[in-house]
């Protein structure tokens, strides 16, 4: 009907009426676009709210994993440093335990658990990262991705260069595996390795001492330099941003 009216006004050369008709069309199109944009924005805000809740759940799980990894690796570094200092004569000689033997036997193993944020990965793959309006949070997630890439590079590098001491020096290590009592087994692991080291002979062999020093250096770098520690701190920073955005009070801050 509007088109027929515009055509008639053209034929009649009623330019004033034509102008009014075109104005009505433009206003109608503008209003339609605005309504569509408002509706899309409303949907984005609703989706963002759901996403932030999912992201916080993922971040809490990632924080738990990174904290556990950091605690485990930090303790391992302390043990390796202490044993190395004794074997190299920098600390007084003392009796070293089988657990300390196990630590140096596994000093080439620096892998960390694969971990990501499923909600952020899904949003990225869907091309909908634009719904996240918090610039600080977007930046924090980008930094976390970079730190994870650095952690993976360091881990692969150290894993490739550290020495598998029991394999290279079997004369100094005795490893046996014994079945556990099912009542004492954890996580379905019914076997456990027992380590015994000839520490006195290890202390006399410069080649194994050199390899142990390299392992300690690589292990420490994986934990502290650009590895687990900065990654864990970035996870904590993102969780703080999310808590602030969602109005979640930290447990330590609750009255």
C-alpha positions in Angstrom: 0.0 0.0 0.0 2.8 2.4 0.9 4.6 1.6 -2.4 1.4 2.3 -4.4 1.0 5.6 -2.6 4.6 6.6 -3.3 4.2 5.7 -7.0 1.0 7.8 -7.2 2.8 10.8 -5.7 5.6 10.4 -8.2 3.1 10.4 -11.1 1.4 13.4 -9.6 4.8 15.1 -9.0 3.7 15.7 -5.4 7.3 16.0 -4.1 6.2 17.1 -0.7 4.2 13.9 -0.2 7.0 11.9 -1.7 9.4 13.3 0.9 7.0 12.5 3.7 6.6 8.9 2.4 10.3 8.5 2.2 10.7 9.9 5.7 8.2 7.4 7.0 10.1 4.6 5.3 13.5 5.7 6.7 12.1 6.1 10.2 10.4 2.7 10.0 13.7 1.1 8.9 15.6 2.9 11.6 13.2 1.8 14.3 13.3 -1.8 13.0 17.0 -1.8 13.2 17.1 -0.3 16.6 14.6 -2.8 17.9 16.6 -5.6 16.5 19.8 -4.2 18.0 18.1 -3.8 21.4 16.8 -7.3 21.3 20.3 -8.7 20.3 21.9 -6.7 23.1 19.4 -8.0 25.6 20.1 -11.6 24.4 23.9 -10.9 24.7 23.6 -9.6 28.2 21.5 -12.7 29.2 24.1 -15.0 27.5 27.0 -13.1 29.2 25.4 -13.6 32.6 25.2 -17.3 32.0 28.7 -17.4 30.6 30.2 -15.6 33.6 28.7 -18.1 36.0 30.1 -21.0 33.9 33.4 -19.3 33.5 33.7 -18.9 37.3 33.0 -22.6 37.8 35.8 -23.4 35.3 38.2 -20.9 36.9 37.6 -22.4 40.4 38.4 -25.8 39.1 41.5 -24.6 37.2 42.6 -22.7 40.4 42.3 -26.0 42.4 44.4 -27.8 39.8 47.0 -25.1 39.6 47.3 -24.8 43.4 47.7 -28.6 43.7 50.3 -28.6 41.0 52.2 -25.7 42.6 52.2 -27.3 46.0 53.4 -30.6 44.7 56.1 -29.2 42.4 57.3 -26.7 45.1 57.8 -29.5 47.6 59.6 -31.5 45.0 62.0 -28.6 44.3 62.8 -28.3 48.0 63.5 -32.0 48.3 65.7 -32.0 45.2 67.6 -29.0 46.4 68.2 -30.5 49.8 69.4 -33.9 48.4 71.6 -32.2 45.8 73.3 -30.0 48.4 74.1 -33.1 50.5 75.4 -35.2 47.6 77.5 -32.3 46.2 79.0 -31.7 49.6 77.6 -28.2 50.1 75.6 -29.4 53.2 76.9 -31.9 55.8 76.4 -35.5 55.0 73.3 -37.1 56.5 71.3 -40.3 55.9 69.0 -39.8 53.0 65.6 -41.5 52.8 64.0 -43.7 50.3 61.4 -41.0 49.6 64.3 -38.6 48.8 65.6 -41.4 46.5 62.2 -41.5 44.8 62.4 -37.7 44.3 65.7 -37.7 42.5 64.6 -40.7 40.5 61.6 -38.8 39.2 63.4 -35.5 38.8 63.1 -35.7 35.0 59.3 -35.7 35.2 58.0 -32.1 35.1 54.7 -32.5 33.1 51.6 -30.6 34.3 48.0 -31.5 33.9 46.3 -30.3 30.7 43.8 -27.7 31.8 41.7 -25.1 30.1 38.5 -23.2 30.5 35.8 -25.1 28.6 33.3 -22.2 28.7 35.8 -19.7 27.2 37.0 -22.2 24.6 33.3 -22.8 23.5 32.6 -19.1 23.4 35.8 -18.5 21.3 35.0 -21.3 18.9 31.4 -20.0 18.5 32.8 -16.5 17.6 30.9 -14.9 20.4 33.6 -13.4 22.6 32.1 -10.0 21.9 29.4 -10.7 24.5 32.0 -10.3 27.2 32.1 -6.5 27.8 34.5 -6.4 30.7 37.8 -5.3 29.0 39.9 -6.3 32.1 38.5 -9.8 32.1 39.0 -10.2 28.3 42.6 -9.0 28.7 43.1 -11.3 31.7 41.9 -14.3 29.7 44.2 -13.4 26.8 47.2 -13.2 29.2 46.2 -16.5 30.8 46.3 -18.1 27.4 49.8 -16.7 26.7 51.1 -17.9 30.1 49.7 -21.3 29.4 51.5 -21.4 26.1 54.8 -20.4 27.8 54.3 -23.0 30.5 53.7 -25.7 27.9 56.9 -24.6 26.0 59.0 -24.7 29.1 57.6 -28.0 30.2 58.3 -29.6 26.8 61.8 -28.1 26.7 62.7 -29.3 30.3 61.1 -32.7 29.7 63.3 -33.1 26.6 66.6 -32.1 28.3 66.3 -33.5 31.8 67.9 -36.9 32.5 66.1 -40.1 33.4 68.5 -41.0 36.1 67.4 -44.6 36.9 67.5 -45.4 33.2 70.9 -43.8 32.6 72.5 -45.0 35.9 70.7 -48.2 36.9 73.7 -49.2 39.1 72.7 -46.5 41.6 69.0 -47.1 41.7 66.9 -50.1 42.7 63.2 -49.8 42.0 60.7 -52.4 43.0 57.0 -52.6 42.7 54.8 -54.2 45.3 51.0 -54.6 45.4 49.1 -52.5 47.9 46.5 -53.6 50.3 43.2 -52.7 48.5 42.0 -51.0 51.7 45.0 -48.7 51.6 45.0 -48.0 47.8 44.0 -44.6 46.6 42.4 -43.7 43.2 42.4 -47.4 42.2 46.2 -47.6 42.3 47.0 -51.0 43.6 50.7 -50.9 43.0 53.4 -48.6 44.3 57.1 -48.2 43.4 59.7 -48.4 46.2 63.0 -46.6 45.5 66.4 -47.4 47.1 69.5 -45.4 46.1 73.2 -46.0 46.7 73.7 -42.4 47.8 77.4 -42.8 48.7 78.3 -44.0 45.2 76.1 -41.3 43.6 78.1 -38.7 45.6 81.3 -40.1 44.0 80.1 -40.0 40.4 80.4 -36.5 38.9 78.4 -37.5 35.8 75.3 -38.4 37.8 75.7 -35.3 40.0 75.9 -33.1 36.9 72.7 -34.7 35.5 71.0 -34.2 38.9 72.0 -30.5 38.9 70.5 -30.0 35.4 67.3 -31.7 36.5 67.0 -29.5 39.5 67.6 -26.4 37.4 65.0 -27.4 34.9 62.5 -28.4 37.5 62.9 -25.1 39.4 62.5 -23.2 36.1 59.3 -25.0 35.3 57.9 -24.2 38.7 59.1 -20.6 39.4 60.6 -18.8 36.4 57.9 -18.6 33.7 56.0 -21.7 34.5 53.5 -22.9 37.1 53.8 -20.0 39.5 52.9 -17.1 37.1 50.2 -19.2 35.5 48.6 -19.9 38.9 48.8 -16.2 39.8 47.0 -15.3 36.6 44.3 -17.8 37.3 43.8 -16.2 40.7 43.7 -12.8 39.2 40.9 -13.9 36.8 39.0 -15.4 39.7 39.2 -12.1 41.5 37.9 -10.2 38.5 35.0 -12.6 38.2 34.2 -12.3 41.9 34.2 -8.5 41.7 32.0 -8.6 38.6 29.5 -11.1 40.0 29.6 -9.6 43.5 31.0 -12.8 45.1 32.6 -12.3 48.5 35.8 -14.2 49.2 35.5 -16.7 52.0 38.3 -15.1 53.9 36.5 -11.8 53.8 33.2 -13.0 55.1 32.3 -11.9 58.7 
